[in-house]
Amino acid sequence: MVDKLKYSNRLCRLVAILNILRRDFPELLKLPSLWTHSYYISTIGAVSKEAIEKYIEAQKGV
């Protein structure tokens, strides 16, 4: 059985953190979401700096 109280507390903390972030960084209010569903994982040295920068730039349009 799912511990509803445990997850309720986590949700409340997450909402509080989001509110603090948006208060301290007003530019975040312009975003539809703080996170995307995509991610990038690679070992150090296996990818070039340019590849990482290209990935980050592509995420700005998401």
N, C-alpha and C positions, 0 to 999 in steps of 0.2 A: 504494500500500500504506500502511496506517495505521501510524504510528510508535507501537508499543505502549508503548515505554519512555517516550516523551514524555507520553502520556496516563496512564500509571501514575504518573508523578511528579506530574502535576496532581491526580490523584485523592488521592494521599497528602497533598499540601499542603492540599487542600480538607478532608479528614478532620481534619487537624491544626488547621485554623482553626476548624472546627465544635467540636472538643473544647475549644479555648481559649475560644470564645464561651460555651459551656455551662458551663465552669468559672467564668468571670467573671460570668456572668449566669444564676444558678440558675433563675430564672423561665422560662428557655427550655426547661428540661427538661420542663415541663408541656405544651409544644406538641408536636403530632404531627410537625410539620415547621417549619423556619425560614422557608420560602418557600412562596408559593402560585403557581399557574400564571397568575394574573391580573396585570394591570398597568394603569396609567393614564398616558396621554401626552396632553399638551395644551400649547399655546403659552402664554406668560405673558400674562395679561390676557384670555384667551379663555374662562376659566371662573371662577366666583365662589369665594370662600373657603368658602362654605357647601357648595358642590358637592363640593369636595375633602374637607372634613370628613365629609360624608355618606358618601363613598366609603370613607374610612379606617375609619369606624365599622362599615360593612358588612363590611369585611375581617376584623374582629376575630372574627366568628362563623364564619369559614371554617376 
